[in-house]
Every structure is written in structure tokens, then in C-alpha cells.
Amino acid sequence: MPSAFPSALLGSGRPLTLRGAGHSCDGQTVTDGELLVTYAPDTADRQVRDLGESLIEVPAGISWHGLERHLNRRGRTAPVLPNYLRMSVGGTLSVGGAGVDSVRYGMQVDHVERIQLIDGTGSSRWCSRTDHPELFRFALGGLGMAGLIERAVLRTVPHHRYIHVHHARHAALAELADYTEQIAQRDDVDIYRASLRRGRLASITGWRTNKPTRCDVGKCVTLPNLPLLGDGDVAERASRSPDQAQLWTDYLVPAGRFARMLAAVETLLHRDPLNRVHMMLYILILRRPPDAIPFAFTPVRTDPVSIGLGVYTSFSNDPATEVAIRDVFRDLLDHCCKLDGRPYLYGANDFDDLLARQLYGADLDRLAELRSRYRLEHVNAHLPLVRAARTVSSARNSTVKAEKTNERKLSARSGQAAIVSRNADSRTANRLITGEH
């Protein structure tokens, strides 16, 4: 798409919703107004620029599949790939980005050198750790609330030709939780994922290499490291029927607390509604770099290692069942918060203002200020966090206004008291001068 088009549309001031490949859920990119679609995999490949020093500049509309094709031909790869490569780079950077590689490399946003961001006036600026660092911190993982990511400069790593994959089966969720915690304590693992699917508990642990040597442990195979073959879309596999509705969400908690989070899910597995819907659990480990930025809205801020739990459901398109599943998700979100965790904003999360404040604190106030400053009030205004930021900011402004009003009243009363005091002093002085008693 012409580079001037997004700027013109953003600068129009008309209500606007941003969308990448349209892979988001829970109505995040559904709108009655205008929709700006940045996903352009057929043309974006021609706009890739190799910058040297392991850096590559890409348009936000390129797919991870297209980017990985480009990089693999040059012996490079993205540090973290999503499980489904047909999503846009800009889209996953707007939620944080995680995958099986996160056990070594953390989130995708941890490997962004800089981004080109368009604000609500249509103006474009490059943001990084040193240039407009606050916008950088709010835009990455920020669901488009701080502007549209137009281009990104990403760091890359060497591509390995092979991968040793170890498969493990687990008898119970508690055993899987212990095993996952053990892997989270290691720093030599290249890929990890675990799942509960169709009643089967399994995990995959992997190590990358350039040598096709045989594995020396049981249930291990050496495979070509072909990320382009992908693992398919995990969420899509939860349901393929058009008559089925889907709700899914992800929670991340600090390593060491995952067993308690998984236990909370286990207590719900045999209760209504989860006992009558198709459900899958998906588990990842995220080990962030030592110099990772505490992004405003990503599911991980400062914890060096976190464990993510995805809960994916599919069910007959029944409103009552949907309400019941949302109630379960809200209970799990509360439990996640008690464990000092956060939700992954990609999923279905029902925030109220109090919970949003608990999770994001002063960053909600600052989001409202940034959206006002950069004229973004018309962009993604339907998102729950935008509404919460607006409410919190309005309440804060009302409090400040009330405090200023009270200060003026107190000042006026003090002034009146001072006048009365001066008048009394003046009358006393006059009586002394005239000799009156």
C-alpha cells in the first residue's frame, strides 16, 4: 500500500481501527467504522532492507513467513517466531509476540531495534530506546493504542540447520507443572512447549545445531530446522467448524508460581462449562534478556523468566456458554493477578477499571496523556484498556479539579480572614492614636 495512505487516514480524525492479518480475537479488530488493514504479504517482501550488523528493516505488513524466507536464504532467522507464520510482523509486535523460541529469547519485542510510528495527526517518527523512548515502550505490545507501527528494524540471529527434539508424555498436570518449572531453571534449552490436547499431556524440548548427529536420549529425533513448515495455528486447531465459536486467552506468571496457576485451571476442568466444551491448554516459557525494557502493556515486565498458559476453548455458538466461559476467564485472570502475573492482551480479557489500574498502574494515566498529546483519541477507541485509561484519567482530572477548587476556596477564606484581621488591627491603631479606650 502507498506509504502516504496510512498517514492520511490516521490524520483524518475519523474513527479508525487498526488491523494486521486479522488474526486477533474477541472483536479487537471488528468495527462499524473505518478499518486500516496493513497486512500486505504479496508486496511487502520487496520493501525489506538488509542493514548489516544482524539488523533488518521490514514493513509492518510483511508476514513472518515472508520475512523468514528472506532471512533463511541469508543464513539468518528471527530470534522468536510465532506458532503461525501467516501473521503480520506489525500485528504480533503490537501484542508482544511469543513462541517456542521464547524459552531462550523472550518476546519478539525484545529484539526490536526501532520502529517507525504514525500518530493521530499522520506524522511519522522513528522510536527506539534513545529516540522517543516512551512511545517505544508504549507502542510495542500496546495494541495500536499509541499509534500505528509502519516499519520496524529487527535484530536477527544465525539460522541452524537442525534441531534435536525430545518428546515427553506426562501422567498429570502437576507432573507437567514440575517438569516445566525444571526447564525454566535451565539456560541451555532452545525451544519448549507443552500442551493438554484431547486428554493427552505432552511436551517438546529442543536444541538447535548445525550437525545432523543422532540424539543420545530416549524419544528424541533430529530434524531439519524448517520453521517455514510451521506447527500450524494452535488456536485454529481448537475448532475448524463454522458453527463453533472460539474464546481463548493467555496468562503469564513468574517462574516458580506456575504450578499454582495450573492448579487453578485443573479445578475447573471437570466443572461447567469447561467439562462440556472442547478445550486445549498451551504452555510456553519466556526468558527475557537482561536488558529487556519494561514495556507498558506486555504480559511480562521485569521478571527474568515467566511461564505462559494459554486456555483455548471452542463451543457451539451459544450465548449462555460464552458468558459462562468468560466468567471462568475472569476468575483465572484474578488468580493470575494474585500471582503477580499479567494477561496477554491478544486474548479475551474483560477488564474493569479497578483491575486495569491494578495491572498497569500509572501507565494507564500516561496512556491517556499520550493519546491526547498525539491526537490518537479516534484510533482503536473501542479497546477495553483505552476505555479504562479514559475513565481513570477523567477521574484523576476530576480529583485534581476538585482539589484546585478547594484550594481556591481555602485561599479565598484565608484572604477574607486576613482582611478582617487587618481591619481589626486598623481600628485598634486608630483608637490608640485618638486616645479612645
N, C-alpha and C positions, 0 to 999 in steps of 0.2 A: 504494500500500500504506500502511496506517496507520503514522504515524511511530514509534509505540511498538513496532511489531513487530520491526524490525531490532535495536533496543536490547535487547529481551527475549531474542532469540535469541543475540545476541552475549554477553550476560551470563549465559547458561545454563551456560557452561563445557563444553558438548558439542562434539566435533569438528565443525568448520564450514568449508566452502569458500565463498568469495565469487565471485559471477558477475554480470556486466552483461548484455550482449546475447548472450553465449555465442560470441563471435567469436574468442576466444583459441585457442591451439593447443597441441599436444604434451601434452595432459592437464592443463593448468593449472587448468581448472575441472571436471575429472572427479573424482568422489569416490564412495566407498562409504558415506560418512556423509551428513550433512545439507548441503543446498545453499541458500544465501541468494541469491536472484535479485532484483536491484534494478531491472532493466530494466522500465519501465512507460511506454512511449511514449504510450499512449492516455489516461492520466490525468495524466502529469507536466506536460503543457503548461499545465494550469490552475494549476500551482504556481510559475510563472515570475513574478519580481518585477523590474520596472524600477526601479533605484535612482538613476538620474540620473548625471551626470558620466561617461557612457560605461560604466557598470557595470550588470551584470545578475546577479540571483541565480537559480540554477536547481537543481532536484533532480538528484541524480546519475543517476537513472533515465531522464531525458529523452534522446531521440535527438538527434544532431546535425542530422538532417533537421528535426525539430520545432523545435529552437532556431533554426535558420537561417530557417525560415518566419516565426517570430515577429520576428526581427531585421530581415529584409529588408523587411517591411511598414513598418518604422520607419526605413528608410534606413541600417541598420547591418548588420554582419556579424562573425562570429568571425574573428580575425586568421589562424588556421590551421585548416583543415578537413581531416579525413581523406579518403582517396580514396573511402571508402564511408560514406555518411551515416547508415546504419541502425544504427550502433554507439552505445552509450550514452556520455554525457559522462563519467560517473564511470569507466567502463571504460578509455577512452583516456587520461584523466588519470592513471590508475594505471600506465600504461606510459610516459607521456611525451607521445605524440601528435605526429605529423609528417604533412606533406602537401606538395603542390606549392607552397603559400604559404610553406613553411619557408625558402626562399631569401631572403625578406625578413624574416620574423617569428620564425624559430626554432621552438621546440617549443610545443605547446599549453600546457604547464605554465608557460611563461614569461609567460603572460598571465592567471594566476590571482591574484586579489587575496587571497582567503582561502578556506578550506574548513571545513566542519563535519565533524568526525571522531569516530566512535564507537569506543571502545576495548573491550577484552575483558570489562569489567565492565558494559558497557551505558551507560557515561557518555559524554556528548557534549560537545565543546568546539570553539570556533572557533579555528583556527590560521592564522597569517599570518607575514609577515616579522618582526613585532614581538610577536605573541602565540603562545606555544608554537612558536617558530621551528624548533626541532629536529624536532618532529613534522611540521611543514610540509615540511621538507627531506626527511624520510624517507618521508612518505606519498605525495607527488606523484612518480610514476614508480616507486613501491615495491611494485606488485603486491598491494596489500592487506595487506602484511606488517606495516604499522604501524597498521592499523585500517581501518575502512570509511568511505569518503567518502560522506557523506549529502547534502550540499549544497555548492555552490561559487558563489563570486562571481567573475565573469569580466569582463575588460576587452574592449571591443569597438572596432571601427574603422568609418569610413564605408564604405558599400557603393557600389561603382562600377557603372555600368550596362553598360559594355562592356569588352572585353578584346581587345587585339591579340595574336594568337598566331602565332608564327613556327615553322614546321616545318623540321627539318633531318634529312637522312639521312647516315649515316656509313659509311665503307667498312670500318673495322676498329675493334676495341676500343681500340687505342692512340690512334687519332684521336678517338674518343669521350671517352677519358680526358682528352686535352689540351683538348678543347672544354669539357668540364665544369669543369676547373680554371680556364679563362679566365672562364667565367660566375661561378665562385665568387669571383673577384677583383673583380667589379663589385658596386656597391651600388645600381644603378638597376633591377634586374630584380624583377618581382612574382611570377612563377611559373616553375618549372623542373621538368622531369622528363625522364628518358631511360630507354630500355629496350632489351633484346635479346629479341625475341619472334618465334618462327617463323623464325629466321635473319636477321631484319631489325633493323638498328641505327638507332634514331631518337631524336630529342629534340624537346621542345617548350619554347620560351621565350616568356614573355608579359609584357605591360604593361597595367595597368588604366587606364581613362579613363572620363570621363562624356560623351565626344564620339564619335559614330559616324563618325570620319574614316577614310579609306582608308589602308591600310598603304603605306609608301613603300619597302618592301624585298620581295625575292622570296619566294615561298612563305609569304606572310603573309596572314592573314584577320582581319577584325574581326567579333567575335561578341558576342551578348548575354552578359553575365556572369551566367550562370544556374547557380550551384553546385548547385541542387536537382536539376538534370538529372544531375549527378554524372558520374563516369567509370567507374562500376561498381566492383565489388570486384576489385582486381588479382589477389589470391590465388585467388579463385573461378575466374577465367578460366583459371588454370593447369590446371584439370580440372573437368569437370562430370559425369563418370561416377561412379555409386555404387560401381563395382568398383575405383575408383582410390583409392590412399592419397596423402596430401599431406604434405610436410615443407617448411617454409620458415623462413628466418631472415634477419636483417639485421645488418650490421656498419657502424659509423661510424668513420671515421679523420679526423684533422685534414687540412684542405685542404693541398695540396702533397704528400700521400702517397697520394693516391687511385690514381694510375697503378700503383703497386706492388701495391696491393690488388687491382685489376682484373687485373693480370698474373698474380697467383696463381690467380685464378679461371680465366683463359684457359688455363693449363697443364692444367687438369682437365677442360676441356670435351670433349676427344676421348678421354678415358680412362674406363674403367669406374669407377663406374656412370653418370656423367653423360652418356656417349655413347649410352646406351640408355634414358634416361628423358626425359619431357617437362620442359623446364626454361625458366625465364624469369628475366632479370635486370631489376631495377628500381632506378633511381638518383635520389636526391634530394640537394639542397644545404640545409644548415641554417646560417643566420646568426643567432646569438643576440644579444639585446640587450646593451648594455654593462654593465648592472647585473644580469645574469642570475645566479640563485642556483646554486651548485654542488650540485645535488640528489645524494643519496647513490647512487642506482642508475640514473639516466637514462643513455642511451648517450653523452651529451656532458656534461662537467663544466665546464671552463674555456676550452676552445678557442673563439675567436670565430666561426670558420667550420669546419664539418665537412662531409664528403660521405658519404652513406649508400649502401650497396649491399645490395639485397635479392636473395637467391637462393631462388627458388621452384621446387620440384620436385613432380611428380606421377608415379605409377608404379603398376603392378599390385601389388595388396596382397600383397607377398611379403616375409617377414621378412628374408631374406638381403639383398635390395636395400635395405631400410630400414637394416640395420646398416651396409652399405657407404656409404650416403648420410650417415649420422650420423658415420662416420669422416671423410668429406670435410668435413663441417661443423666437426668438431673441429680438423682441420688449418687450415681457414680462420680459425677463432677464434684459434688460436695465432698465425697470421700477423697478424691484426688487432691482437692484444695487442703484438706486436713493433713495430708501427707506432704504438704509444701510442693505439690505438683501444679501443672498447668494443662489446659486442653490445647489440642492442635486446632487452630481456627478453621482449618479446612472442613471440619466435620459439622454435625448438627449439635450446636450448643445453644441452650436457651439461657441467656444472661438476664438477670435483673440488675438494677443499678448498684445494689449493695454488693452483689457478688463480683460485678465488674470492678468496682472500687477495691475490693479485697484482692483481686488478682493483679490489677495493673496500677493501682495507687495513683501517684501524681502524674503518671504518663497519660492518664485519661484527660486531665486538665490540659496538659501540654498538647495533646492531640487536637482538642477543640481550638486552642490558640493557633496552632499551625494551620489548621483548615481555614480558619478565619483570615489569617495573615496571607495565605497563598490562594485565597478565593476558591476553596475546594468544597464549599457547602453544598454544591449541586452534584458532586461526584460520589457515587456509592452511598448516598444518604440513607438508604434503606437498611444498611447493615446494623445489627444489634449494638455493636461497640460504638458506632457513630452516634446512635441514639443515646446510649449511656453516657458518652462523653459530652453530648449536648446537654443532657439533664444535669449531670454533675457540674458542668461549667455554669449552667444557668443558676443552680442552687448556690454555687460559690459566689457568683456575681450578686445574687440577691442578698447573701450574707454580708458581703463587702459593702453593698449599698446601704443595708440596714445599719452596719457599724458606722459608716460615714455619717448617716443621718443622726445617729445617737451622739456621735462626736460633735456634730454641729449644734445639736440641742444642748449638750453639756457646755459647749463653748459659749453659746448664747446665754445660758443661765449664769455661767461664771462671769460673763461680761456685765449682765444686769446686776449681779451681786456686787461687782466692783464699782459700778456706777452708784449704787445705793450707798456703798461704803464711802466713796469719795464725797457724795453729797452730805453724808453724816459728818464726815471729818470737816467739810467746809463750814457747816453750821456750827460745829463746836469751836472752830477757829474764830468765826465771826463773833460768837458770844465772848470769847476771851478778849478779843480786841476791843469790843464795846463795853466790856466790864459787866456784861449780863451774866446772871447765875441761874 
